Amino acid sequence: MTSGSRTVAVRRAVSSADADAAAGVWLRSFAAALPTVVRPRSDDEVHAYFRHVLVPLRETWVAEIPDGDVVGVMVLEGEELAQLYLAPDWRGRGLGDRFVTLAKERSPGGLSLWTFQVNAPAHRFYERHGFTAVERTDGDGNEEREPDVRYVWRP
């Protein structure tokens, strides 16, 4: 494994194998980054969501290292950056930066996203990339019932 993200291929997810690998990254990343947030879906439901909704119906991207392991996932829904999760040991290596750059290229008119209020590292990351917090909620509108923040980036 390299220490940087240069040898990582970022490509569209196209198969059920991609969906399962991306779901695995999501599950590991969520557990590591958000240990206090209650997940409303089982592991099997998360895998099914990636397999039946995100990969076939959304613009889903994966980051794959040379040995074939998927170490990151990003999902775009129009101008919404709906998901961005990295395998825990791949944080801080520039891969998230690559995903955000790609998201901005795919949506040059602007982007929005939601992140949980407890996820201070995500706030710092998105703010470093020019996103601005525009709304805070008590979590009533998300499945986790966790207070969240809406961020917006405009060029």
Solvent accessible surface area in square Angstrom, and as a share of the most:
residue,aa,sasa,rsa
1,M,161,0.72
2,T,59,0.35
3,S,95,0.62
4,G,28,0.27
5,S,10,0.07
6,R,227,0.83
7,T,72,0.42
8,V,5,0.03
9,A,52,0.40
10,V,36,0.21
11,R,72,0.26
12,R,99,0.36
13,A,6,0.05
14,V,119,0.68
15,S,47,0.30
16,S,67,0.43
17,A,73,0.56
18,D,10,0.05
19,A,0,0.00
20,D,53,0.27
21,A,36,0.28
22,A,0,0.00
23,A,0,0.00
24,G,14,0.14
25,V,1,0.00
26,W,27,0.10
27,L,24,0.12
28,R,118,0.43
29,S,4,0.03
30,F,7,0.03
31,A,68,0.52
32,A,51,0.40
33,A,37,0.28
34,L,6,0.03
35,P,105,0.66
36,T,106,0.62
37,V,10,0.06
38,V,113,0.65
39,R,81,0.30
40,P,61,0.38
41,R,117,0.43
42,S,57,0.37
43,D,72,0.37
44,D,113,0.58
45,E,82,0.37
46,V,9,0.05
47,H,43,0.19
48,A,34,0.26
49,Y,95,0.36
50,F,3,0.01
51,R,82,0.30
52,H,120,0.54
53,V,38,0.22
54,L,1,0.00
55,V,17,0.10
56,P,79,0.50
57,L,119,0.59
58,R,78,0.28
59,E,38,0.17
60,T,1,0.01
61,W,31,0.11
62,V,0,0.00
63,A,0,0.00
64,E,42,0.19
65,I,12,0.06
66,P,108,0.68
67,D,108,0.56
68,G,40,0.38
69,D,81,0.42
70,V,13,0.08
71,V,8,0.05
72,G,0,0.00
73,V,0,0.00
74,M,0,0.00
75,V,0,0.00
76,L,4,0.02
77,E,64,0.29
78,G,66,0.64
79,E,91,0.41
80,E,60,0.27
81,L,6,0.03
82,A,30,0.23
83,Q,39,0.17
84,L,28,0.14
85,Y,40,0.15
86,L,18,0.09
87,A,4,0.03
88,P,51,0.32
89,D,83,0.43
90,W,3,0.01
91,R,103,0.38
92,G,85,0.82
93,R,66,0.24
94,G,27,0.26
95,L,0,0.00
96,G,5,0.05
97,D,47,0.24
98,R,82,0.30
99,F,0,0.00
100,V,1,0.00
101,T,71,0.41
102,L,29,0.14
103,A,0,0.00
104,K,44,0.19
105,E,117,0.53
106,R,122,0.44
107,S,8,0.05
108,P,92,0.58
109,G,46,0.44
110,G,0,0.00
111,L,0,0.00
112,S,18,0.12
113,L,4,0.02
114,W,108,0.38
115,T,15,0.09
116,F,25,0.10
117,Q,60,0.26
118,V,80,0.46
119,N,23,0.12
120,A,46,0.36
121,P,81,0.51
122,A,16,0.13
123,H,24,0.11
124,R,148,0.54
125,F,40,0.16
126,Y,19,0.07
127,E,90,0.41
128,R,158,0.58
129,H,31,0.14
130,G,45,0.43
131,F,6,0.02
132,T,84,0.49
133,A,38,0.30
134,V,78,0.45
135,E,77,0.35
136,R,143,0.52
137,T,40,0.23
138,D,106,0.55
139,G,1,0.01
140,D,103,0.53
141,G,80,0.77
142,N,26,0.13
143,E,95,0.43
144,E,37,0.17
145,R,149,0.54
146,E,27,0.12
147,P,51,0.32
148,D,10,0.05
149,V,0,0.00
150,R,73,0.27
151,Y,0,0.00
152,V,20,0.12
153,W,32,0.11
154,R,130,0.47
155,P,115,0.72
